[in-house]
Every structure is written in structure tokens, then in C-alpha cells.
Amino acid sequence: MAVDVFTTSDGIRLAYYIDDFTDPWRQADTLLLLHAAVGHAKRFYGWVPSLCRHYRVVRLDLRGHGDSQVPPESSALDMDRLVADVEQLLAHLKVRSCHIVGNSAGGYIAQNLAMKSPEKVKSLMLFGSTAGLRNSQAASWIPRIAKEGLRGFFAATIADRLPLDKVPAGLVHWFVDETGKNDPAWIARFVGYMSQQEWSERLPEIKCPTLLVIPGGETVGSIKNYDVMIDRIPDVQAITYEGMPHNICDAVPDRCAADVIAFLRWRFGMPV
């Protein structure tokens, strides 16, 4: 898996990956995958094999995550900047419009891109992603991370993220190890900012077909936070993964990818 890099307008190097095993004689749609906070693009490893046969799959490491550069403390961190990162990646790849999967915080960015520049988003597929993180306990994570460290915090709270009786032990250990590799100061900034954001009143601005996949045992905020999305996004289909805690994209990747393919085929037809 080769990593590519581009530089944003504010000078930050962002890493991305492209997997494309579509038929070489057709122009495949681009499917962009945006990961959760404290994650990275490699966490979509289980999704890629089935998706990249039908779509040109692009995965971005959000700024400060994975192989992307950790911005200096003086750099801007707001939704406009995070949305611009995605827009500039698409421009770099000469992609005018694409389908977007957003997991948790990745979905926050995807929603805001769809509201700001609807012509760039053909469809949204949101996994465990509400209309912001304000109505959650995320702000309480920051002092715990400062005290316990990233790895310690996620090890202590892993049952809030993965169904431990249903996933391999190796996934649990890998998940905790990978979260622990992040820069704690950047994660504190990122989560601190996201935990102040909420845009439910703007949801009617999302005009594209939208798939909303809800963790039925949501552990980051209340499951009721998804109700407003069902009510206000004009063209939305909702699916609930009953009993699943927040990190459904890691726990059941094959199921998630299958639902993405089914949704896109339903709304856009078979790729040809």
C-alpha cells in the first residue's frame, strides 16, 4: 500500500492512498473514505478489497493523523480548514465530484463539505457520525488523556468502542496500539474543537442521497442525536446496527462495505 502526499494551501503535508482495481476500460467513480478522530486511513483496511473492485477508492489521513503532518500549535484548526483539506485533495486528484464515506469525525467534515459545496458530493455515507460532537461526553476525554496518555485512555475505555465478545483480540490490541501513536497535544486540540461543534439546524442543506448508519449501542453521546438527522436531511436512508458500540467501521468492516455498495447500487445503479 503506497502512500502519496500533497501539500495544502497552509503548507501542511497530507497523506493519502488510492486503491483502484476497477475495469481499465471504464471511468470509475471516486469513493473517498474519511476516518474518525484519533484514527487513520489504514483503519479502513477491511473495507478496501470489496470497494476498490467497483470504485476508485481514496483514503485521506486527516491533518495530524496517520502519516499526515502534525500542524504547528499556531496553525488554524476549524471546520473551514478541515473542509478545505478535502477540497484541495480533490482538486489535486482532479476529481470534480465524488461519493464520500465519513466515519465519526470524518463524517463531520463530509457533512460540512456537502453543505458548503454540494456540487462536489454525489452521495454521503455516514457511519457513527452525528451533526457534531457537542452533545456528547467527548470533552471529558481530554483531561483523562492528559493523565492516562492516549494508549492508557483507549485501553481503559475500549469496551465503549468495540464489542469485545465479537471481534478478534488482535483487533483490540492493534486498535489500542494505533490510537496511542497519535500526538496527544494535537488530539486534545482536535477533540476539543469538535466537542464544541453542532450544526443540526443546517442539515436540510445536505441535498445529496445520504446513508446514515447508526451504532445501536452508541457510546459516544446519545443515540437520540441521530433522530434529528433522520428528520432533517431531505434524502436519507437510516440503518441501525443493533447493539453495536461506536466503532462499527472497525468492528464489522465487511458489513459496512457491503452496505455502502448496496446503497450506491440502489441510488446510482451498477457501476458500468
N, C-alpha and C positions, 0 to 999 in steps of 0.2 A: 504494500500500500504506500504509494509515493505521496509525499506532501508537497504542495505548491504554496507559494507565498505571494501576496500583493501588499502594497503599502497604501494606507488610507490617506485622505486629504490632510489629516493632522499628524501624519508621519509614523503611525503605528503599523507594524508588520503583522498581518493576519494570515494564519494558515488555513488551507482548505484542501479537500480531497475530492477527486472526481472518479466515479466508477460508472462505466458505460459499456454494457455488453448487449446493447440493442442491435437489431439488424443493421448492417452497414449501409444498406441502400435507402434507409429512411431517415428523416429528420425527427429525432425523438424529442419529446418534451423534456424540459429540465424539471427535476424534483429536488428542491432544496430542503435539507434537514438542519434544523436549528436546535441545539441541545439545551439542557437545563443548566441552571446556575450550579457551580462547583463541579460541573461535568466537563465533557469534551466530545469532539466528533466521533472518537473511536467507540464511545458507548453505544453507537448505532450499529456496531459490527454485525449483530444478528439480523438486522433489517436488510442490509445491502444485497445479499445474494439474490433474493427474490425480486427486489425492486429494480435492480440495475439491468435485468433482462428486458424490462419494458420501458424504463425511463433513464435519462442521463442523470445520475444521482450525484448531487453536490452536497458536501458536508462542510460546514464552516466551524472552526474553533472561534467562539466569541472572544472579543478582546480580553486579555488577562487570563484566558483559559487554554488548556491543552498546549499546543505548540505555538499559539499566538503570543505576541509580546505583551508583557505586563506593562500597562501605561504608567508613566510617572505620576506621582501624587498630585502634581499641578495640572494634570490633564482634565479635560471636561468629562463628566460622566452624567449623561442624561439620556432620555429616550430618543431625542433627536439625533444624538451622536450614534447610538446603537442602531437605529434605523438607517442612518447614513452609511454605516459599515456594510449593511446588507445591500443597499442600493449600489454602493461602489463596487462590491464584489460582482453583482450582476452586470454592471457596466464593464468591468474588467473582462468578464467572460462573454460580453456581447449578447447577453440574454435580455430581451425586452420584457418578457413576462414568463412567469413560471408558477408551478404548484409549490406550496410550502407546507412542510410538516414542522410544527413547533411544539417542543416538549417543555412544559412548565415555563420558565423564564424565556426560553426560545420562542414560545408561543406568544408571550407578551410583546416581543419585538415584531413577530409576524403580524399580530393584530394591528399594531400601530402602523406598520408599513401598509397594510390593506386599507386602513382608514386614510392615510396620508396620500398614497399613490395607488389607487385601485387598479389602474391600468397595468401595474406590474405584477399583480397577484391573480392568477387564474382560479385558484382554489386554496382554501385553508384547511388543514387537518390538525386540530389542537388536541394534545394529549396531556391531561392533568394541568391544564392551563386556564386559569380564570381571568377575569377582567382586572388584573392587577393583584398585588400581594398584600395590599393594606389590611384587608380583613382576614388576617392570619396571625399566627404566633411567631412569624419569621424574625421580627425584631428581637425577640428574646434569645435567638440563636447566637447573636453577636457576642454578648458577654460570656456565654458558655464557650464559644470557640476561642476567645481570648484566654480563658482559664484552662481549658482542656486540650487546646490545639484542634486543628481540623480533623485529624485522624481519630483522636480521642472522642471528639463530639459525635462524629458519624458512627464510630464503633458503638457508642453508648445508645444511639438512637436508631440503629439500623432496622429494628423491628417496625419503626414508623415508616420505613421506606420500601422494604421488601418483605414478601410473605415467606418467612424463613422456613416454613414447613413445605414449601412448594418450589423452591429454587435450589440449585446446587450450592454446596458450601463454598466451592471455588468462586462462584459469582459474588458471594457475600464478601469474601476476603479481598477479591480484586476490586470491588466497588469501594470498600473502605480504604484500601491502599491508594487507589487512584484519586479519591477526593482529598486525601492527605497530601498529595503532591502540589496542590494549589498554593498560591501566595496568600497567606492569611490576611494581610492588610488590604489587598485588592478585593478579596471575598467579602470582607467586612464592609468595604465601600459599596460593592455591587449589591449585596443583600440589603444593606442599609437603605440604599436608594430605592430598590424595588419594593421594599416593605412600606414605602410611603406612597406608592402609586395605585391609582384606581381610576378606571375610565368607563364604568358601566353606562353612563349617560350617553356615551358616544358609540356604543355598539351598533345602533342602526346604520352607522356609516359603513359597516362591513357589508358590501354588496355581493361578494363572490360566494359560490357554493362553499359551505363550511361543514366539516365533520367535527363534532365535539365528542371526545372520548373521555368518560368520567371514571375515575377510580371510585368504585362503590364504597370502599372503606377509607375514603380520603382522610389523610392525617396532617395535611398542611392547610389549615383553615377548615371551614365547614363545607360539607358537600352542598349546602344550600347556596353557596356562592356561584354554582353553575346554573341555578334557576334563572337568574337574570339574563344569562347568555342565551338560554333557550327561548326566553320571552322576547329578546330584543334584536338578536341577529336575524335579519329577514329571511335568509335561506340557509337553514341549519338542520342537520340531522344529528341527533344525540344517541350515543351508545353508552351503556354503563357496564363496566367490568365489576360484577358483584363481588364484594368482599376484598377487593384488591386495595392495598395502601398506595401511597402517592406515586412511586416509581414504576408505573406499569410498563414504560418503554424498556426498562431493563429486565423486569420480571418475566414478561411474555412477549418478546420481540417478534416471534413468528406470527402470533395472533395480531399484533399491531400492524405489521406489514401487510398481512392478508386483508385487514380491514381498510387499509389505505388503497390497496389495489381494487378491492370491491367497490369502494366509494368512487374512485376515479373512473372505473369502467361504467358504473351506473350513470354518472353525470356527464361523462365525456366520451363514452364508448371505448371499445377495444383499441389500444394503440395499433396503428396501421403503418 
